[in-house]
Structure formats: C-alpha cells, structure tokens
Amino acid sequence: MGRISASDPSALRARALRYSARGNYSYAERCLVKALRNLNSAGRRPTPDHLFLWNDLGMVYKYAGRFNQAETCYRKALRHSQRCLKGLSRDFFRADLFHNLGGLEHSRRRFRRGERFARESLRLRRLVAGPRSLAVASDLAALAALLDGQGKFAEAEKLYRQALRVYRREYGANHPDIAVVLNNLAAVYQATGRPKRALAGYAAALKMKRRKLGRLHPDVGVTLNNLGMLHESRGDERAAARCLEEALHILQQSLGASHPSTRMVRTNYQRLRKESA
C-alpha cells in the first residue's frame, strides 16, 4: 500500500473507514494508529476525536481477530466517554460501544455475556434514535445473533425479521446489511430443520455480498462456509467442498492464515476431505 502521508486525524480516520469497508484491515489499522499518534503528539487529554478513533480501531482489531486489543480500545473509549461527551452525543456513542462490545463477545462465542451488552445498546438506542431507526435495526440484528448463538432461535428469528423490514424500507432491495441478515436468518432456518429456506437465504446473501462487497471480501467467505456446511448436511459433498475451498481461499487472502475464521473454515474443509476420501 505504500506510505501514509496524511497528517490530519479526520482525514486519516476517513481513509481508515474506507479501507476497513473493503476488508483491508491492516491498512485501516495503520491509518488509525497514525491518527492517534498525531493527536497524542499535541499533548492533549482525551478528546471526542480520541474516542471515535479508539472505537474504530477496536472494530478493526475485532475484524482482524485480535480480540483482546479490541476490548482494550472499546473499554478505553467507554471509560472516557462520560467526561468527553454530553447529552445525546454521549448516549449515541455509548450505544455504539455497547453494540461493538456485544459483537466482540459474539466473535469470542461468549454469547450470554454479549447479550447483556447488546440489550444495553438497544435500550439506549431506542431512547435517542426512535424505535424504527436504522441504528435500532442494527442493534436488533446484533442481539438476534447473540440469541441465535444460545439456541434461542424463535426470539432470534423474530428480531432478524424486524431488522430486515427496516433495512428494506430504508435501503431498498439490496444492501450489505440486508445480506448479513439474510445469511443469519438462513443459519436459523438450518438450525431449526428448514434446509430449503436456508439454501435460498444463503444463495440470496451470497449473490448480494458479491455484488456489493466484491468477490474477495471476507463476508463472502463467511457465507460460502455456511453454504458449504449446509450442502454437507444434505449429503452433497461435492458442492460442499467447492464452497469451502473458495471460502478458505478468500479468507486466507483477506484475513490471513491465522485468523480464527480462516482456521475454522480450514478445519471444516480438511475434515470434509478426510471423510470423503
């Protein structure tokens, strides 16, 4: 990627967000670390700019599988938010942080602990954004994923559908957030014995993710893994192997060989090949 030349923290943050959206987390990290270094060189106490950068860096570390570093960033932002922000700005930001802490615990598979964070995020968000906002829909989907992880499928499906209605109303038919919910709904269908609906949901999510995010985005690899596992459960080992092989290639390219998601897909693929040999 080359040298990062910008010095303005706002410009660096904007650049980091663009690269993070493309799945280029290493470059996003470099931008955010440089932005924080530039703020700190001015000798300031923590400011709102510090909070936003810590939150963004926490998300990048989470996506990169560096969970302890992500938690450190989130908690630092949470600790200073009471002093640095006031009123609605503080409540909006804290809702974001609790949302992200819930997502981090989901990645760690600590679903019950994550549920507490997600419910606090949803409580705050409803107060400051209104019950039908996009931000509330995002919180509903995040809480649903944590409930899904605990086997609370009925409540998870209900929340996913609520989020999907808001997303479709605001975004139309195609958007990455819609694709994520379709993927997660398909996982609920799969877990509750509705394989045909799961297959249709994964296929729709995969098509949308490829169109909106690009064929090599890590989110595409996640859905391919899920689709591969569904094919395996239906006895179609050839289709399962194709999906898992493509998923593994994408995640190794985008996240690296040691990322938890890459390791999980590699395990699934190697097990399938061993069992079908």
C-alpha positions as CSV (number, residue, x, y, z in Angstrom):
1,M,0.0,0.0,0.0
2,G,2.9,2.3,0.5
3,R,3.5,5.3,2.7
4,I,0.6,7.0,4.6
5,S,1.2,10.7,4.1
6,A,-1.9,12.4,5.6
7,S,-1.4,14.0,9.0
8,D,-4.9,15.3,9.8
9,P,-6.6,12.8,12.1
10,S,-10.0,13.3,10.5
11,A,-8.6,12.6,7.0
12,L,-6.8,9.5,8.3
13,R,-9.9,8.3,10.0
14,A,-12.0,8.7,6.8
15,R,-9.3,6.8,4.9
16,A,-9.3,4.0,7.5
17,L,-13.0,3.6,7.3
18,R,-12.9,3.2,3.5
19,Y,-10.2,0.5,3.7
20,S,-12.0,-1.3,6.6
21,A,-15.2,-1.4,4.5
22,R,-13.2,-3.1,1.8
23,G,-11.8,-5.7,4.2
24,N,-8.3,-4.2,4.2
25,Y,-7.9,-4.2,8.0
26,S,-4.1,-3.9,8.1
27,Y,-4.0,-0.6,6.2
28,A,-7.0,0.7,8.2
29,E,-5.1,-0.1,11.4
30,R,-2.1,1.9,10.2
31,C,-4.2,4.9,9.4
32,L,-5.9,4.9,12.8
33,V,-2.7,4.3,14.8
34,K,-1.1,7.2,13.0
35,A,-4.1,9.4,13.7
36,L,-4.0,8.6,17.4
37,R,-0.2,9.2,17.4
38,N,-0.8,12.7,15.8
39,L,-3.4,13.5,18.4
40,N,-1.2,12.4,21.3
41,S,1.8,14.3,20.0
42,A,-0.2,17.5,20.6
43,G,-0.2,16.7,24.3
44,R,-3.9,16.8,24.7
45,R,-6.0,15.0,27.2
46,P,-8.5,12.5,25.7
47,T,-11.0,14.3,23.4
48,P,-14.0,13.2,21.4
49,D,-11.6,12.5,18.5
50,H,-9.7,10.1,20.7
51,L,-13.0,8.3,21.5
52,F,-14.0,7.8,17.9
53,L,-10.6,6.6,16.9
54,W,-10.4,4.1,19.7
55,N,-13.8,2.8,18.7
56,D,-12.8,2.5,15.1
57,L,-9.5,0.8,16.0
58,G,-11.4,-1.6,18.2
59,M,-13.6,-2.6,15.3
60,V,-10.5,-3.1,13.1
61,Y,-8.8,-5.3,15.7
62,K,-12.1,-7.3,16.1
63,Y,-12.3,-8.0,12.4
64,A,-8.6,-8.9,12.4
65,G,-9.2,-11.5,15.1
66,R,-7.2,-9.5,17.8
67,F,-9.9,-9.6,20.4
68,N,-8.0,-8.5,23.5
69,Q,-6.7,-5.4,21.7
70,A,-10.2,-4.7,20.5
71,E,-11.6,-4.9,24.0
72,T,-8.9,-2.6,25.4
73,C,-9.8,0.1,22.8
74,Y,-13.6,-0.2,23.4
75,R,-13.2,0.0,27.2
76,K,-10.8,3.0,27.0
77,A,-13.4,4.8,24.9
78,L,-16.2,3.8,27.3
79,R,-14.2,5.0,30.3
80,H,-13.5,8.4,28.9
81,S,-16.9,8.9,27.3
82,Q,-18.6,10.2,30.4
83,R,-16.2,13.2,30.6
84,C,-15.6,13.9,26.9
85,L,-19.2,13.8,25.7
86,K,-22.5,15.1,27.0
87,G,-26.2,14.5,26.4
88,L,-27.4,12.8,23.3
89,S,-23.9,12.6,21.8
90,R,-22.8,10.6,24.8
91,D,-25.7,8.3,24.7
92,F,-25.4,7.7,20.9
93,F,-21.7,6.9,21.3
94,R,-22.2,4.7,24.3
95,A,-24.9,2.8,22.4
96,D,-22.3,2.2,19.6
97,L,-19.7,1.0,22.1
98,F,-22.1,-1.5,23.8
99,H,-23.1,-2.7,20.3
100,N,-19.5,-3.3,19.5
101,L,-18.7,-5.0,22.8
102,G,-21.6,-7.3,22.1
103,G,-20.3,-8.1,18.6
104,L,-16.8,-8.8,20.1
105,E,-18.3,-11.3,22.6
106,H,-20.1,-12.9,19.7
107,S,-16.8,-13.4,17.9
108,R,-15.4,-14.9,21.1
109,R,-18.5,-17.1,21.3
110,R,-19.4,-15.7,24.7
111,F,-23.0,-15.2,23.7
112,R,-24.6,-14.8,27.1
113,R,-22.1,-12.1,28.1
114,G,-22.6,-10.4,24.7
115,E,-26.3,-10.4,25.1
116,R,-26.1,-8.1,28.1
117,F,-24.1,-5.5,26.1
118,A,-26.5,-5.8,23.2
119,R,-29.6,-5.2,25.3
120,E,-28.0,-2.1,26.9
121,S,-27.2,-0.8,23.4
122,L,-30.7,-1.4,22.3
123,R,-32.1,0.3,25.4
124,L,-30.0,3.4,24.8
125,R,-30.6,3.5,21.1
126,R,-34.4,3.4,21.4
127,L,-34.2,6.4,23.7
128,V,-32.1,8.5,21.4
129,A,-32.9,7.3,17.9
130,G,-36.5,6.1,18.0
131,P,-37.8,2.6,17.6
132,R,-37.9,2.4,13.8
133,S,-34.4,3.8,13.0
134,L,-31.7,2.1,11.1
135,A,-29.5,2.2,14.2
136,V,-32.1,0.3,16.2
137,A,-32.4,-2.2,13.4
138,S,-28.7,-2.8,13.6
139,D,-29.0,-3.4,17.3
140,L,-31.9,-5.8,16.8
141,A,-29.8,-7.8,14.3
142,A,-26.8,-7.9,16.7
143,L,-28.9,-9.1,19.6
144,A,-30.6,-11.7,17.4
145,A,-27.1,-13.1,16.5
146,L,-26.3,-13.5,20.2
147,L,-29.6,-15.2,21.0
148,D,-29.1,-17.5,18.0
149,G,-25.7,-18.5,19.5
150,Q,-27.5,-19.5,22.7
151,G,-30.1,-21.6,20.8
152,K,-32.9,-19.1,21.4
153,F,-34.0,-19.4,17.8
154,A,-37.6,-18.2,18.0
155,E,-36.7,-14.8,19.5
156,A,-33.7,-14.5,17.2
157,E,-35.8,-15.1,14.1
158,K,-38.4,-12.5,15.3
159,L,-35.7,-9.9,15.8
160,Y,-34.0,-10.6,12.4
161,R,-37.3,-10.1,10.7
162,Q,-37.9,-6.8,12.4
163,A,-34.4,-5.6,11.4
164,L,-34.9,-6.8,7.8
165,R,-38.2,-4.8,7.5
166,V,-36.4,-1.6,8.5
167,Y,-33.4,-2.3,6.2
168,R,-35.6,-2.9,3.2
169,R,-37.7,0.1,3.9
170,E,-34.6,2.4,4.2
171,Y,-32.2,0.7,1.7
172,G,-34.4,-0.9,-0.9
173,A,-33.8,-4.5,-2.0
174,N,-30.0,-4.7,-2.0
175,H,-27.6,-3.7,0.7
176,P,-24.7,-5.3,2.6
177,D,-26.7,-5.1,5.9
178,I,-29.6,-6.9,4.2
179,A,-27.2,-9.6,3.0
180,V,-25.9,-10.1,6.6
181,V,-29.4,-10.6,8.0
182,L,-30.3,-13.0,5.2
183,N,-27.2,-15.0,6.0
184,N,-28.1,-15.1,9.6
185,L,-31.7,-16.0,9.0
186,A,-30.6,-18.8,6.8
187,A,-28.5,-20.1,9.7
188,V,-31.6,-20.1,11.9
189,Y,-33.5,-22.0,9.3
190,Q,-30.7,-24.5,9.0
191,A,-30.6,-25.0,12.8
192,T,-34.4,-25.4,13.0
193,G,-34.7,-28.0,10.3
194,R,-35.7,-25.9,7.3
195,P,-33.0,-26.7,4.8
196,K,-34.7,-25.4,1.6
197,R,-35.3,-22.0,3.2
198,A,-31.7,-22.0,4.5
199,L,-30.4,-22.7,1.0
200,A,-32.5,-19.9,-0.6
201,G,-31.3,-17.5,2.2
202,Y,-27.6,-18.3,1.8
203,A,-27.8,-18.1,-2.0
204,A,-29.5,-14.6,-1.8
205,A,-27.0,-13.4,0.7
206,L,-24.1,-14.7,-1.3
207,K,-25.3,-13.0,-4.5
208,M,-25.8,-9.7,-2.7
209,K,-22.5,-9.8,-0.9
210,R,-20.6,-10.5,-4.1
211,R,-22.3,-7.6,-5.9
212,K,-22.0,-5.1,-3.1
213,L,-18.7,-6.0,-1.4
214,G,-16.7,-7.8,-4.1
215,R,-15.9,-11.5,-4.6
216,L,-12.9,-11.5,-2.3
217,H,-14.5,-9.8,0.7
218,P,-14.2,-11.8,3.9
219,D,-18.0,-11.6,4.4
220,V,-18.4,-13.5,1.2
221,G,-16.1,-16.2,2.6
222,V,-18.4,-16.5,5.7
223,T,-21.5,-17.1,3.7
224,L,-19.7,-19.6,1.5
225,N,-18.6,-21.5,4.6
226,N,-22.2,-21.6,5.8
227,L,-23.5,-22.7,2.5
228,G,-20.8,-25.4,2.3
229,M,-21.9,-26.8,5.7
230,L,-25.5,-26.8,4.6
231,H,-24.6,-28.8,1.4
232,E,-22.6,-31.3,3.6
233,S,-25.6,-31.8,5.9
234,R,-27.7,-32.6,2.8
235,G,-25.2,-35.1,1.6
236,D,-23.9,-33.1,-1.4
237,E,-20.2,-33.4,-0.5
238,R,-19.0,-32.1,-3.9
239,A,-20.9,-28.8,-3.6
240,A,-19.8,-28.5,0.0
241,A,-16.1,-28.9,-1.0
242,R,-16.4,-26.3,-3.7
243,C,-17.9,-23.8,-1.3
244,L,-15.4,-24.5,1.5
245,E,-12.4,-24.4,-0.8
246,E,-13.5,-21.0,-2.2
247,A,-14.2,-19.7,1.3
248,L,-10.8,-20.8,2.5
249,H,-9.1,-19.1,-0.4
250,I,-11.0,-15.8,0.2
251,L,-10.3,-15.8,4.0
252,Q,-6.6,-16.7,3.6
253,Q,-6.2,-13.8,1.1
254,S,-8.2,-11.2,3.1
255,L,-7.7,-12.1,6.8
256,G,-4.6,-14.3,6.8
257,A,-3.9,-17.9,7.6
258,S,-4.0,-17.5,11.4
259,H,-7.3,-15.6,11.7
260,P,-10.0,-17.5,13.7
261,S,-12.4,-17.5,10.8
262,T,-9.7,-18.9,8.4
263,R,-8.8,-21.6,10.9
264,M,-12.5,-22.6,11.3
265,V,-13.0,-22.9,7.6
266,R,-9.7,-24.8,7.1
267,T,-10.8,-27.3,9.8
268,N,-14.2,-27.7,8.1
269,Y,-12.6,-28.2,4.7
270,Q,-9.9,-30.7,5.9
271,R,-12.4,-32.7,7.8
272,L,-14.7,-32.9,4.8
273,R,-11.9,-34.1,2.5
274,K,-10.8,-36.7,5.1
275,E,-14.3,-38.0,5.5
276,S,-14.9,-38.2,1.7
277,A,-11.5,-39.8,0.9
